[in-house]
Amino acid sequence: TDLGQWAEKSYGEGGINRIFDTVSNSQTFNLALDIVRRGGRVINVGVATEPVTWSLNHLLHEIEVTGMNMYIRRNFEEAMEAMSNGKIEVGPLVSGSYPLGQFSDAYDAVLHEPDRVIKVMFAPQLG
């Protein structure tokens, strides 16, 4: 799924107020800047492993760009509450579930199929 199309379909054009980029590469950061609403906020949480480039033209949309160094307990509590209340739908983000014994298969899927595999989940009960 094209994330930009999904965001517009799910939230309307410019409907996302805040986006947390937890990957922190040029592709994900620019996508966040593209789909956040005018006057919205993009919070960079991930640790970049290479330089992240982006266009200053994104700032014409009055987007606030901030960084975040560490999670705190309140962040996890708020995220869990949002998921429990159905405010955030995380199911579509999980591309597959693997038993712990298939760690290398899950790693290979993430590494070699980035267009199909977004996140994998380890489910010990499957093994």
N, CA, C and O atoms as CSV, one atom per row, in Angstrom:
chain,resi,resn,atom,element,x,y,z
A,1,THR,N,N,0.839,-1.185,0.000
A,1,THR,CA,C,0.000,0.000,0.000
A,1,THR,C,C,0.876,1.237,0.000
A,1,THR,O,O,1.876,1.301,0.714
A,2,ASP,N,N,0.502,2.199,-0.788
A,2,ASP,CA,C,1.182,3.482,-0.786
A,2,ASP,C,C,0.738,4.240,0.459
A,2,ASP,O,O,-0.448,4.531,0.613
A,3,LEU,N,N,1.668,4.561,1.343
A,3,LEU,CA,C,1.326,5.173,2.615
A,3,LEU,C,C,0.663,6.535,2.437
A,3,LEU,O,O,-0.246,6.882,3.192
A,4,GLY,N,N,1.103,7.303,1.459
A,4,GLY,CA,C,0.486,8.599,1.197
A,4,GLY,C,C,-0.983,8.452,0.818
A,4,GLY,O,O,-1.833,9.191,1.314
A,5,GLN,N,N,-1.282,7.492,-0.067
A,5,GLN,CA,C,-2.670,7.253,-0.461
A,5,GLN,C,C,-3.485,6.747,0.720
A,5,GLN,O,O,-4.623,7.171,0.921
A,6,TRP,N,N,-2.905,5.840,1.500
A,6,TRP,CA,C,-3.604,5.309,2.670
A,6,TRP,C,C,-3.934,6.420,3.661
A,6,TRP,O,O,-5.046,6.476,4.186
A,7,ALA,N,N,-2.970,7.305,3.917
A,7,ALA,CA,C,-3.189,8.392,4.872
A,7,ALA,C,C,-4.301,9.317,4.395
A,7,ALA,O,O,-5.150,9.733,5.184
A,8,GLU,N,N,-4.296,9.639,3.101
A,8,GLU,CA,C,-5.333,10.533,2.577
A,8,GLU,C,C,-6.706,9.860,2.635
A,8,GLU,O,O,-7.700,10.502,2.977
A,9,LYS,N,N,-6.759,8.580,2.303
A,9,LYS,CA,C,-8.029,7.840,2.340
A,9,LYS,C,C,-8.538,7.711,3.772
A,9,LYS,O,O,-9.736,7.846,4.020
A,10,SER,N,N,-7.636,7.452,4.713
A,10,SER,CA,C,-8.019,7.220,6.101
A,10,SER,C,C,-8.321,8.488,6.878
A,10,SER,O,O,-9.218,8.505,7.721
A,11,TYR,N,N,-7.578,9.546,6.598
A,11,TYR,CA,C,-7.671,10.764,7.408
A,11,TYR,C,C,-8.064,12.005,6.617
A,11,TYR,O,O,-8.254,13.074,7.197
A,12,GLY,N,N,-8.188,11.875,5.294
A,12,GLY,CA,C,-8.473,13.032,4.450
A,12,GLY,C,C,-7.180,13.772,4.149
A,12,GLY,O,O,-6.178,13.603,4.844
A,13,GLU,N,N,-7.213,14.579,3.127
A,13,GLU,CA,C,-6.015,15.309,2.740
A,13,GLU,C,C,-5.580,16.241,3.866
A,13,GLU,O,O,-6.361,17.065,4.342
A,14,GLY,N,N,-4.346,16.100,4.279
A,14,GLY,CA,C,-3.826,16.945,5.351
A,14,GLY,C,C,-4.470,16.674,6.690
A,14,GLY,O,O,-4.556,17.579,7.521
A,15,GLY,N,N,-4.929,15.447,6.928
A,15,GLY,CA,C,-5.640,15.144,8.158
A,15,GLY,C,C,-4.781,14.668,9.307
A,15,GLY,O,O,-5.286,14.509,10.418
A,16,ILE,N,N,-3.508,14.436,9.083
A,16,ILE,CA,C,-2.650,13.911,10.142
A,16,ILE,C,C,-1.944,15.080,10.820
A,16,ILE,O,O,-1.189,15.816,10.186
A,17,ASN,N,N,-2.198,15.240,12.110
A,17,ASN,CA,C,-1.627,16.358,12.868
A,17,ASN,C,C,-0.183,16.133,13.265
A,17,ASN,O,O,0.631,17.053,13.195
A,18,ARG,N,N,0.143,14.919,13.680
A,18,ARG,CA,C,1.489,14.606,14.162
A,18,ARG,C,C,1.924,13.264,13.618
A,18,ARG,O,O,1.144,12.314,13.552
A,19,ILE,N,N,3.177,13.206,13.232
A,19,ILE,CA,C,3.758,11.962,12.739
A,19,ILE,C,C,5.075,11.738,13.459
A,19,ILE,O,O,5.904,12.642,13.557
A,20,PHE,N,N,5.259,10.525,13.962
A,20,PHE,CA,C,6.513,10.126,14.580
A,20,PHE,C,C,7.280,9.289,13.564
A,20,PHE,O,O,6.820,8.215,13.175
A,21,ASP,N,N,8.435,9.766,13.133
A,21,ASP,CA,C,9.293,8.993,12.229
A,21,ASP,C,C,10.267,8.206,13.092
A,21,ASP,O,O,11.211,8.764,13.651
A,22,THR,N,N,10.028,6.912,13.193
A,22,THR,CA,C,10.874,6.072,14.038
A,22,THR,C,C,11.955,5.352,13.240
A,22,THR,O,O,12.791,4.658,13.820
A,23,VAL,N,N,11.949,5.508,11.929
A,23,VAL,CA,C,12.956,4.869,11.089
A,23,VAL,C,C,14.139,5.797,10.878
A,23,VAL,O,O,15.294,5.386,10.986
A,24,SER,N,N,13.840,7.043,10.579
A,24,SER,CA,C,14.846,8.089,10.456
A,24,SER,C,C,15.806,7.877,9.291
A,24,SER,O,O,17.025,7.851,9.461
A,25,ASN,N,N,15.220,7.727,8.101
A,25,ASN,CA,C,16.030,7.816,6.894
A,25,ASN,C,C,15.372,8.832,5.968
A,25,ASN,O,O,14.265,9.294,6.248
A,26,SER,N,N,16.025,9.180,4.887
A,26,SER,CA,C,15.502,10.233,4.012
A,26,SER,C,C,14.115,9.894,3.470
A,26,SER,O,O,13.257,10.772,3.375
A,27,GLN,N,N,13.890,8.629,3.115
A,27,GLN,CA,C,12.607,8.223,2.537
A,27,GLN,C,C,11.464,8.399,3.539
A,27,GLN,O,O,10.436,8.987,3.205
A,28,THR,N,N,11.635,7.900,4.751
A,28,THR,CA,C,10.541,7.973,5.723
A,28,THR,C,C,10.336,9.397,6.231
A,28,THR,O,O,9.203,9.819,6.463
A,29,PHE,N,N,11.422,10.131,6.402
A,29,PHE,CA,C,11.303,11.497,6.897
A,29,PHE,C,C,10.588,12.382,5.877
A,29,PHE,O,O,9.724,13.177,6.248
A,30,ASN,N,N,10.941,12.250,4.594
A,30,ASN,CA,C,10.288,13.035,3.557
A,30,ASN,C,C,8.833,12.625,3.379
A,30,ASN,O,O,7.981,13.474,3.116
A,31,LEU,N,N,8.537,11.339,3.518
A,31,LEU,CA,C,7.149,10.903,3.442
A,31,LEU,C,C,6.335,11.525,4.576
A,31,LEU,O,O,5.208,11.971,4.363
A,32,ALA,N,N,6.899,11.551,5.760
A,32,ALA,CA,C,6.215,12.187,6.891
A,32,ALA,C,C,5.958,13.660,6.598
A,32,ALA,O,O,4.868,14.165,6.867
A,33,LEU,N,N,6.938,14.342,6.056
A,33,LEU,CA,C,6.770,15.762,5.722
A,33,LEU,C,C,5.727,15.956,4.623
A,33,LEU,O,O,5.029,16.970,4.603
A,34,ASP,N,N,5.619,14.992,3.713
A,34,ASP,CA,C,4.651,15.094,2.621
A,34,ASP,C,C,3.212,14.902,3.086
A,34,ASP,O,O,2.303,15.539,2.553
A,35,ILE,N,N,2.990,14.034,4.075
A,35,ILE,CA,C,1.610,13.691,4.422
A,35,ILE,C,C,1.092,14.369,5.682
A,35,ILE,O,O,-0.103,14.288,5.965
A,36,VAL,N,N,1.949,15.035,6.449
A,36,VAL,CA,C,1.460,15.736,7.641
A,36,VAL,C,C,0.675,16.959,7.186
A,36,VAL,O,O,0.970,17.542,6.143
A,37,ARG,N,N,-0.316,17.340,7.967
A,37,ARG,CA,C,-1.145,18.488,7.565
A,37,ARG,C,C,-0.368,19.789,7.662
A,37,ARG,O,O,0.650,19.860,8.349
A,38,ARG,N,N,-0.840,20.802,6.985
A,38,ARG,CA,C,-0.258,22.144,7.064
A,38,ARG,C,C,-0.303,22.569,8.530
A,38,ARG,O,O,-1.351,22.475,9.170
A,39,GLY,N,N,0.811,23.030,9.060
A,39,GLY,CA,C,0.882,23.412,10.458
A,39,GLY,C,C,1.055,22.226,11.390
A,39,GLY,O,O,1.036,22.388,12.610
A,40,GLY,N,N,1.224,21.033,10.830
A,40,GLY,CA,C,1.394,19.830,11.645
A,40,GLY,C,C,2.804,19.710,12.197
A,40,GLY,O,O,3.625,20.618,12.071
A,41,ARG,N,N,3.054,18.589,12.798
A,41,ARG,CA,C,4.333,18.386,13.469
A,41,ARG,C,C,4.891,17.010,13.121
A,41,ARG,O,O,4.181,16.008,13.197
A,42,VAL,N,N,6.171,16.967,12.738
A,42,VAL,CA,C,6.877,15.713,12.494
A,42,VAL,C,C,7.934,15.586,13.577
A,42,VAL,O,O,8.797,16.450,13.733
A,43,ILE,N,N,7.850,14.489,14.325
A,43,ILE,CA,C,8.782,14.242,15.423
A,43,ILE,C,C,9.710,13.108,14.998
A,43,ILE,O,O,9.254,11.994,14.740
A,44,ASN,N,N,10.992,13.387,14.926
A,44,ASN,CA,C,11.978,12.381,14.549
A,44,ASN,C,C,12.450,11.663,15.807
A,44,ASN,O,O,13.092,12.253,16.676
A,45,VAL,N,N,12.118,10.379,15.884
A,45,VAL,CA,C,12.459,9.580,17.057
A,45,VAL,C,C,13.610,8.632,16.745
A,45,VAL,O,O,14.420,8.330,17.621
A,46,GLY,N,N,13.686,8.167,15.519
A,46,GLY,CA,C,14.692,7.183,15.157
A,46,GLY,C,C,16.096,7.735,15.200
A,46,GLY,O,O,16.301,8.948,15.229
A,47,VAL,N,N,17.056,6.838,15.203
A,47,VAL,CA,C,18.466,7.214,15.170
A,47,VAL,C,C,18.972,6.949,13.755
A,47,VAL,O,O,19.027,5.801,13.314
A,48,ALA,N,N,19.335,8.001,13.058
A,48,ALA,CA,C,19.778,7.873,11.670
A,48,ALA,C,C,21.122,7.164,11.599
A,48,ALA,O,O,22.016,7.415,12.407
A,49,THR,N,N,21.249,6.280,10.626
A,49,THR,CA,C,22.530,5.602,10.410
A,49,THR,C,C,23.287,6.218,9.237
A,49,THR,O,O,24.418,5.834,8.940
A,50,GLU,N,N,22.642,7.183,8.576
A,50,GLU,CA,C,23.275,7.922,7.482
A,50,GLU,C,C,22.622,9.300,7.439
A,50,GLU,O,O,21.572,9.498,8.051
A,51,PRO,N,N,23.219,10.253,6.730
A,51,PRO,CA,C,22.618,11.598,6.675
A,51,PRO,C,C,21.204,11.558,6.093
A,51,PRO,O,O,20.943,10.854,5.118
A,52,VAL,N,N,20.303,12.321,6.701
A,52,VAL,CA,C,18.923,12.426,6.236
A,52,VAL,C,C,18.771,13.768,5.528
A,52,VAL,O,O,19.002,14.822,6.120
A,53,THR,N,N,18.380,13.717,4.256
A,53,THR,CA,C,18.206,14.945,3.487
A,53,THR,C,C,16.732,15.211,3.263
A,53,THR,O,O,15.927,14.288,3.141
A,54,TRP,N,N,16.394,16.495,3.212
A,54,TRP,CA,C,15.005,16.889,2.961
A,54,TRP,C,C,14.998,18.310,2.425
A,54,TRP,O,O,15.971,19.050,2.575
A,55,SER,N,N,13.899,18.677,1.805
A,55,SER,CA,C,13.792,19.988,1.167
A,55,SER,C,C,13.257,21.026,2.145
A,55,SER,O,O,12.281,20.780,2.854
A,56,LEU,N,N,13.894,22.165,2.177
A,56,LEU,CA,C,13.404,23.266,3.007
A,56,LEU,C,C,12.039,23.755,2.540
A,56,LEU,O,O,11.352,24.454,3.285
A,57,ASN,N,N,11.634,23.406,1.328
A,57,ASN,CA,C,10.313,23.786,0.834
A,57,ASN,C,C,9.191,23.205,1.693
A,57,ASN,O,O,8.086,23.746,1.730
A,58,HIS,N,N,9.481,22.105,2.381
A,58,HIS,CA,C,8.472,21.550,3.285
A,58,HIS,C,C,8.081,22.563,4.360
A,58,HIS,O,O,6.949,22.555,4.845
A,59,LEU,N,N,9.014,23.427,4.728
A,59,LEU,CA,C,8.727,24.411,5.776
A,59,LEU,C,C,7.731,25.466,5.321
A,59,LEU,O,O,7.163,26.173,6.154
A,60,LEU,N,N,7.507,25.586,4.010
A,60,LEU,CA,C,6.498,26.516,3.514
A,60,LEU,C,C,5.094,26.105,3.973
A,60,LEU,O,O,4.168,26.916,3.957
A,61,HIS,N,N,4.949,24.866,4.375
A,61,HIS,CA,C,3.663,24.370,4.876
A,61,HIS,C,C,3.543,24.570,6.378
A,61,HIS,O,O,2.633,24.043,7.018
A,62,GLU,N,N,4.474,25.341,6.931
A,62,GLU,CA,C,4.470,25.681,8.357
A,62,GLU,C,C,4.491,24.435,9.246
A,62,GLU,O,O,3.819,24.364,10.274
A,63,ILE,N,N,5.280,23.469,8.813
A,63,ILE,CA,C,5.427,22.220,9.560
A,63,ILE,C,C,6.467,22.413,10.650
A,63,ILE,O,O,7.528,22.990,10.414
A,64,GLU,N,N,6.161,21.933,11.825
A,64,GLU,CA,C,7.121,21.966,12.925
A,64,GLU,C,C,7.890,20.650,12.909
A,64,GLU,O,O,7.294,19.574,12.926
A,65,VAL,N,N,9.196,20.743,12.876
A,65,VAL,CA,C,10.060,19.564,12.861
A,65,VAL,C,C,10.840,19.544,14.164
A,65,VAL,O,O,11.565,20.487,14.481
A,66,THR,N,N,10.685,18.465,14.912
A,66,THR,CA,C,11.405,18.345,16.178
A,66,THR,C,C,12.016,16.962,16.296
A,66,THR,O,O,11.642,16.033,15.581
A,67,GLY,N,N,12.944,16.850,17.197
A,67,GLY,CA,C,13.563,15.571,17.484
A,67,GLY,C,C,13.192,15.119,18.877
A,67,GLY,O,O,12.738,15.903,19.711
A,68,MET,N,N,13.396,13.851,19.105
A,68,MET,CA,C,13.102,13.268,20.413
A,68,MET,C,C,14.204,12.259,20.693
A,68,MET,O,O,14.479,11.380,19.876
A,69,ASN,N,N,14.818,12.389,21.832
A,69,ASN,CA,C,15.966,11.557,22.133
A,69,ASN,C,C,15.606,10.233,22.788
A,69,ASN,O,O,16.281,9.231,22.553
A,70,MET,N,N,14.586,10.205,23.583
A,70,MET,CA,C,14.314,8.998,24.342
A,70,MET,C,C,12.824,8.887,24.624
A,70,MET,O,O,12.127,9.891,24.765
A,71,TYR,N,N,12.356,7.665,24.703
A,71,TYR,CA,C,10.980,7.425,25.123
A,71,TYR,C,C,10.908,7.532,26.638
A,71,TYR,O,O,11.878,7.241,27.338
A,72,ILE,N,N,9.786,7.941,27.124
A,72,ILE,CA,C,9.548,7.903,28.560
A,72,ILE,C,C,8.316,7.049,28.799
A,72,ILE,O,O,7.553,6.791,27.869
A,73,ARG,N,N,8.115,6.616,30.006
A,73,ARG,CA,C,7.013,5.713,30.341
A,73,ARG,C,C,5.671,6.257,29.848
A,73,ARG,O,O,4.840,5.498,29.348
A,74,ARG,N,N,5.458,7.564,29.986
A,74,ARG,CA,C,4.190,8.165,29.570
A,74,ARG,C,C,3.931,7.930,28.077
A,74,ARG,O,O,2.783,7.741,27.675
A,75,ASN,N,N,4.987,7.940,27.253
A,75,ASN,CA,C,4.811,7.697,25.821
A,75,ASN,C,C,4.227,6.310,25.563
A,75,ASN,O,O,3.321,6.158,24.744
A,76,PHE,N,N,4.742,5.308,26.257
A,76,PHE,CA,C,4.238,3.952,26.089
A,76,PHE,C,C,2.800,3.841,26.592
A,76,PHE,O,O,1.968,3.188,25.962
A,77,GLU,N,N,2.510,4.474,27.720
A,77,GLU,CA,C,1.155,4.438,28.265
A,77,GLU,C,C,0.162,5.084,27.305
A,77,GLU,O,O,-0.924,4.550,27.082
A,78,GLU,N,N,0.529,6.230,26.738
A,78,GLU,CA,C,-0.356,6.914,25.789
A,78,GLU,C,C,-0.545,6.084,24.524
A,78,GLU,O,O,-1.651,6.013,23.987
A,79,ALA,N,N,0.521,5.459,24.049
A,79,ALA,CA,C,0.425,4.625,22.852
A,79,ALA,C,C,-0.463,3.414,23.113
A,79,ALA,O,O,-1.303,3.072,22.281
A,80,MET,N,N,-0.286,2.767,24.251
A,80,MET,CA,C,-1.108,1.602,24.584
A,80,MET,C,C,-2.575,1.998,24.714
A,80,MET,O,O,-3.460,1.273,24.259
A,81,GLU,N,N,-2.830,3.139,25.331
A,81,GLU,CA,C,-4.207,3.613,25.474
A,81,GLU,C,C,-4.821,3.909,24.106
A,81,GLU,O,O,-5.972,3.552,23.854
A,82,ALA,N,N,-4.068,4.552,23.229
A,82,ALA,CA,C,-4.577,4.874,21.888
A,82,ALA,C,C,-4.870,3.600,21.096
A,82,ALA,O,O,-5.859,3.541,20.365
A,83,MET,N,N,-4.022,2.586,21.235
A,83,MET,CA,C,-4.276,1.317,20.546
A,83,MET,C,C,-5.476,0.605,21.151
A,83,MET,O,O,-6.305,0.066,20.418
A,84,SER,N,N,-5.582,0.594,22.478
A,84,SER,CA,C,-6.698,-0.070,23.154
A,84,SER,C,C,-8.037,0.572,22.827
A,84,SER,O,O,-9.048,-0.120,22.706
A,85,ASN,N,N,-8.046,1.894,22.683
A,85,ASN,CA,C,-9.281,2.619,22.394
A,85,ASN,C,C,-9.617,2.652,20.909
A,85,ASN,O,O,-10.632,3.226,20.514
A,86,GLY,N,N,-8.778,2.044,20.089
A,86,GLY,CA,C,-9.026,2.023,18.651
A,86,GLY,C,C,-8.701,3.327,17.949
A,86,GLY,O,O,-9.075,3.514,16.791
A,87,LYS,N,N,-8.010,4.235,18.632
A,87,LYS,CA,C,-7.632,5.503,17.991
A,87,LYS,C,C,-6.514,5.295,16.979
A,87,LYS,O,O,-6.375,6.065,16.029
A,88,ILE,N,N,-5.723,4.259,17.188
A,88,ILE,CA,C,-4.638,3.920,16.272
A,88,ILE,C,C,-4.829,2.468,15.866
A,88,ILE,O,O,-4.940,1.592,16.723
A,89,GLU,N,N,-4.869,2.211,14.581
A,89,GLU,CA,C,-4.997,0.859,14.053
A,89,GLU,C,C,-3.613,0.375,13.639
A,89,GLU,O,O,-3.056,0.853,12.651
A,90,VAL,N,N,-3.061,-0.564,14.383
A,90,VAL,CA,C,-1.698,-1.014,14.107
A,90,VAL,C,C,-1.642,-2.317,13.323
A,90,VAL,O,O,-0.576,-2.700,12.840
A,91,GLY,N,N,-2.765,-3.000,13.189
A,91,GLY,CA,C,-2.785,-4.275,12.473
A,91,GLY,C,C,-2.173,-4.214,11.085
A,91,GLY,O,O,-1.381,-5.089,10.734
A,92,PRO,N,N,-2.516,-3.197,10.272
A,92,PRO,CA,C,-1.952,-3.143,8.915
A,92,PRO,C,C,-0.436,-2.964,8.874
A,92,PRO,O,O,0.180,-3.201,7.835
A,93,LEU,N,N,0.170,-2.551,9.978
A,93,LEU,CA,C,1.616,-2.370,9.989
A,93,LEU,C,C,2.370,-3.690,10.113
A,93,LEU,O,O,3.538,-3.773,9.734
A,94,VAL,N,N,1.712,-4.720,10.640
A,94,VAL,CA,C,2.365,-6.012,10.852
A,94,VAL,C,C,2.247,-6.833,9.579
A,94,VAL,O,O,1.157,-7.247,9.186
A,95,SER,N,N,3.391,-7.060,8.942
A,95,SER,CA,C,3.414,-7.779,7.671
A,95,SER,C,C,3.439,-9.291,7.849
A,95,SER,O,O,3.116,-10.026,6.916
A,96,GLY,N,N,3.809,-9.758,9.013
A,96,GLY,CA,C,3.860,-11.188,9.249
A,96,GLY,C,C,4.220,-11.498,10.681
A,96,GLY,O,O,4.858,-10.701,11.368
A,97,SER,N,N,3.798,-12.674,11.120
A,97,SER,CA,C,4.116,-13.154,12.469
A,97,SER,C,C,4.974,-14.402,12.350
A,97,SER,O,O,4.707,-15.284,11.534
A,98,TYR,N,N,6.005,-14.460,13.176
A,98,TYR,CA,C,6.951,-15.562,13.121
A,98,TYR,C,C,7.184,-16.123,14.514
A,98,TYR,O,O,7.217,-15.369,15.486
A,99,PRO,N,N,7.350,-17.456,14.625
A,99,PRO,CA,C,7.804,-17.997,15.906
A,99,PRO,C,C,9.265,-17.603,16.114
A,99,PRO,O,O,9.972,-17.307,15.151
A,100,LEU,N,N,9.710,-17.601,17.347
A,100,LEU,CA,C,11.085,-17.181,17.637
A,100,LEU,C,C,12.116,-18.004,16.874
A,100,LEU,O,O,13.176,-17.494,16.511
A,101,GLY,N,N,11.812,-19.254,16.634
A,101,GLY,CA,C,12.739,-20.129,15.921
A,101,GLY,C,C,12.950,-19.748,14.466
A,101,GLY,O,O,13.885,-20.236,13.831
A,102,GLN,N,N,12.095,-18.882,13.924
A,102,GLN,CA,C,12.233,-18.451,12.535
A,102,GLN,C,C,12.746,-17.012,12.440
A,102,GLN,O,O,12.406,-16.273,11.516
A,103,PHE,N,N,13.567,-16.638,13.414
A,103,PHE,CA,C,14.123,-15.286,13.438
A,103,PHE,C,C,14.824,-14.944,12.131
A,103,PHE,O,O,14.640,-13.851,11.596
A,104,SER,N,N,15.629,-15.873,11.610
A,104,SER,CA,C,16.381,-15.572,10.388
A,104,SER,C,C,15.446,-15.390,9.197
A,104,SER,O,O,15.736,-14.581,8.316
A,105,ASP,N,N,14.329,-16.124,9.147
A,105,ASP,CA,C,13.355,-15.937,8.060
A,105,ASP,C,C,12.726,-14.546,8.142
A,105,ASP,O,O,12.562,-13.871,7.126
A,106,ALA,N,N,12.378,-14.130,9.348
A,106,ALA,CA,C,11.785,-12.803,9.536
A,106,ALA,C,C,12.783,-11.725,9.152
A,106,ALA,O,O,12.422,-10.764,8.472
A,107,TYR,N,N,14.013,-11.867,9.571
A,107,TYR,CA,C,15.058,-10.895,9.239
A,107,TYR,C,C,15.247,-10.805,7.729
A,107,TYR,O,O,15.351,-9.710,7.176
A,108,ASP,N,N,15.291,-11.963,7.061
A,108,ASP,CA,C,15.452,-11.981,5.607
A,108,ASP,C,C,14.282,-11.283,4.911
A,108,ASP,O,O,14.484,-10.561,3.935
A,109,ALA,N,N,13.066,-11.493,5.406
A,109,ALA,CA,C,11.891,-10.858,4.808
A,109,ALA,C,C,11.991,-9.339,4.909
A,109,ALA,O,O,11.716,-8.628,3.942
A,110,VAL,N,N,12.383,-8.846,6.073
A,110,VAL,CA,C,12.520,-7.393,6.261
A,110,VAL,C,C,13.639,-6.849,5.380
A,110,VAL,O,O,13.494,-5.793,4.764
A,111,LEU,N,N,14.736,-7.559,5.323
A,111,LEU,CA,C,15.908,-7.102,4.584
A,111,LEU,C,C,15.715,-7.154,3.071
A,111,LEU,O,O,16.112,-6.234,2.356
A,112,HIS,N,N,15.101,-8.237,2.587
A,112,HIS,CA,C,15.059,-8.464,1.143
A,112,HIS,C,C,13.726,-8.119,0.479
A,112,HIS,O,O,13.632,-8.141,-0.748
A,113,GLU,N,N,12.701,-7.804,1.262
A,113,GLU,CA,C,11.394,-7.472,0.683
A,113,GLU,C,C,10.846,-6.182,1.295
A,113,GLU,O,O,9.735,-6.183,1.824
A,114,PRO,N,N,11.603,-5.084,1.234
A,114,PRO,CA,C,11.176,-3.861,1.921
A,114,PRO,C,C,9.893,-3.245,1.365
A,114,PRO,O,O,9.220,-2.490,2.067
A,115,ASP,N,N,9.546,-3.557,0.114
A,115,ASP,CA,C,8.299,-3.022,-0.442
A,115,ASP,C,C,7.072,-3.769,0.081
A,115,ASP,O,O,5.965,-3.230,0.073
A,116,ARG,N,N,7.267,-5.007,0.534
A,116,ARG,CA,C,6.150,-5.822,1.004
A,116,ARG,C,C,6.100,-5.930,2.526
A,116,ARG,O,O,5.023,-6.005,3.118
A,117,VAL,N,N,7.261,-5.937,3.143
A,117,VAL,CA,C,7.347,-6.184,4.577
A,117,VAL,C,C,7.651,-4.877,5.304
A,117,VAL,O,O,8.701,-4.270,5.093
A,118,ILE,N,N,6.729,-4.450,6.158
A,118,ILE,CA,C,6.924,-3.218,6.927
A,118,ILE,C,C,7.496,-3.565,8.291
A,118,ILE,O,O,8.583,-3.115,8.651
A,119,LYS,N,N,6.767,-4.356,9.036
A,119,LYS,CA,C,7.196,-4.786,10.374
A,119,LYS,C,C,6.849,-6.260,10.525
A,119,LYS,O,O,5.856,-6.732,9.971
A,120,VAL,N,N,7.657,-6.971,11.265
A,120,VAL,CA,C,7.331,-8.358,11.613
A,120,VAL,C,C,7.151,-8.446,13.115
A,120,VAL,O,O,7.683,-7.642,13.880
A,121,MET,N,N,6.389,-9.440,13.509
A,121,MET,CA,C,6.108,-9.638,14.923
A,121,MET,C,C,6.539,-11.037,15.298
A,121,MET,O,O,6.295,-11.989,14.556
A,122,PHE,N,N,7.176,-11.166,16.441
A,122,PHE,CA,C,7.537,-12.485,16.930
A,122,PHE,C,C,6.474,-12.943,17.924
A,122,PHE,O,O,6.144,-12.244,18.881
A,123,ALA,N,N,5.955,-14.128,17.667
A,123,ALA,CA,C,4.886,-14.701,18.484
A,123,ALA,C,C,5.355,-16.057,19.001
A,123,ALA,O,O,5.221,-17.062,18.304
A,124,PRO,N,N,5.902,-16.098,20.211
A,124,PRO,CA,C,6.437,-17.368,20.734
A,124,PRO,C,C,5.416,-18.495,20.738
A,124,PRO,O,O,5.786,-19.664,20.625
A,125,GLN,N,N,4.139,-18.163,20.866
A,125,GLN,CA,C,3.110,-19.213,20.916
A,125,GLN,C,C,2.969,-19.951,19.575
A,125,GLN,O,O,2.372,-21.026,19.527
A,126,LEU,N,N,3.510,-19.387,18.494
A,126,LEU,CA,C,3.435,-20.052,17.198
A,126,LEU,C,C,4.429,-21.202,17.095
A,126,LEU,O,O,4.232,-22.120,16.300
A,127,GLY,N,N,5.486,-21.161,17.886
A,127,GLY,CA,C,6.540,-22.162,17.776
A,127,GLY,C,C,6.304,-23.307,18.658
A,127,GLY,O,O,7.105,-24.242,18.683
